[in-house]
């Protein structure tokens, strides 16, 4: 594909902007690419918010709180084990591809093989886990084994790193959304045919496998060949040396993101997991916002770091301000409408989970800011701080769940999440190298400051 054709494709989303914004973007191709890349990622998440939410809600209503609870429990358990599968490589590989594009074949080939091996380990652990923890339920064993297989196919997400590094996420979006639409159709067919919960676990793995194949096709469409990839021991050692703190961090994140559902299943039962998972599903739908934005601006942040401290700090503060405004706005709206939303989407069987949603949605503020600050930690190679703060969140979440679930039920699990997420995000203040980011995040929470500064600037002009 020629550079001109590529730029025309990237300019699609820019064309939707108001004329005043487009005039400011003339000749600023890098900024246009960032906006276009973000546009495709937002489109992806909106599609998933629409199609994915409709199908997920339909599945939950069809299965009911208890069977949906079994599926959610297995997905959460597998997610905790599967946290090791990416090996923390994504942001590291993107960083290396931006720094030296000529290493593309070595970086992609090495990261792919590493992730296939880690995915195979996850699959084995998912099979063994029920026997280790003494789970006697055969349904849970089957669901875990089927879902665990998907982590082997997840290895092909390594291809997405190349698209991210070159601000060409539209290829990944198209590939993965085709898989989403196909599997969503299969899920609807499964509902209409009266399938069991096992079928939905199988389809979760099918979607991951389909996405991997689609990414390979997209890479080929761009004119590249996976046959040129190669594995190098020195490259693997360098990637793992930089990424191991992120791997441990990812494990910690998945534990304190999913341990609540596992603990609810052990302490109360499958129905409680089903109710809680329904609320969490709605709250976490909004996680596409910080993910889409940060993926697009990360190369720009790296470039700003090379420009100078002042520009670097300015870009980070702008990112925090945007994250705070968006997350608080979402939390306010969902808090007001939580009961109506739960009742409308899931039905009366799930409406008692509305109070859980009202609490859980506010953890999104810390999540948005935490994802933004991770860009700073990665850019500065402070990945150990990422590990430390997620360990803080994980330990605090487990302790709070043990304390609050017996007395408050599923709402207690939501409170534990809110407190632990917030503590983890702002724990960067404990480290001198990242203390400035805590101050910037606190500054961003004063949302009226942003409006006041904008008004003052307008008056001055």
Phi, psi and omega in degrees: 000134181286159178298325180294315179296321179297316181293325177297320177295321180290332184283354183304312183286331178297327182298339181277350182284155176301155184302324181296324179285319181297325180294327179286342184266355182301126179081353181260075188295325180296315180293322177298320179295321179296314180297316180297317180297317178297321179302315179294320180292321177294319176302316179303312183289327177294319176299316179292326177296324180278292182295311183299318181293316180301313182291318181297318178294320179297319178297316180297315179296322181292314183285328185084164184305321186287307180295322175296328176295318177300314180296316180295321178299313180295318179298319180291316179298314180295324180296322178296313177295319184287358179299336180280344188301314180288344179060019180066021189277335192307300184293329179292315179295319177300315179301314181291325178292325176292319182290321184213086182299339183291344180270013186311307186294322178290315182296315181289317179295318180292314181293325179296311182296319177301320182284330174296316179296316180293325177296321178295322177296318178299317179302314179296318180294324178294326176290320184279333188306313181300327180286327180291317182274357177080024178286126183261349184287119183291329180296317178298320179298316181293314181299318180296318181296316181294314181293323180299328180298330181299334182289341173291314180289337180297345181302331183287356172296347176303329179297327182298335179299321180295316179295321178297315184297332182253016178052044180235045185292350180298329179291318176295319181299311181298316181298310184288328181287329173298316178298318179300313184293318179297311182290326176299319176298321178293324178294319178297318177298322179294321178295312183294333180268000177075036183289162179273173181296334180298324181297322181289330173292319178298317181293330176298320178287322178300320180297319179295317180295317179298319179298320179298316179296318181296324177294320176298319178296316180298320178297321179292321179299327179287356176096013181250160182236127178291341180295341180276351181294151179216153177257132178230131183298319181293323177293319178298317180297319181293318179295315181291327178298320180279332189262347186300324175295326178291328176296310178297324178296317180297321177298315179298318180298312181295326178296311183276357170270332187239348183296333179299319180289323177295316181291324175298319179297321181284324188267332183237306180145174185296323182297320177297321178296318180298316179295313181295317181297326178296317178293317180297322180302316180291318182293320185277352176301330184280357180294347178295334185295302180294327180296314181295318183291312185291326177300321183283324185270349183302313176301325179292323178294319177300317179295320179295325178299323179284340180283316181164162184296320184296311179295321178301310179296321180297316180295319180294318180296321177297321179294316178297318180300316180296318180296319181294314180299315182293314184292320179293320178300315179297316183297319180297313182296313182294323178300317181292323188254011189303313183295317181294320181295313180297316180295319182291317185280311188260340182095174186297334182295338183250001191294334180293347178279358182297323179294327176294318179298321180300325179278312187297324185299332181286344174292345179296332179298312178294324179296313179302311182292324179295319178295320178296315181292337177297332178294320177295315182296323178290316180299324181269001183058039177260046186294337178292328177293323175302318178295312184299317184288328177286329174296321176300313180296319181297309182298315181296321181294316179298314181296317180291324176296318177299325182279319191264330182299316180300327184264332186240356178067221185291332176293323177299322177295323178292319178297319178299320178296314181301312182293315184291321178299315182295315179298318181295314182299314186271000177290351175299343178293342181284347186245129185300324183292338183238006184300326180297329180289326176297318178296320179293322178292318176298320178298321182292335181290342176278080189298329182290339177299320181296315180295321180294316180296322179294316179296320179296320179295319179296318179294322181294324180286000000 
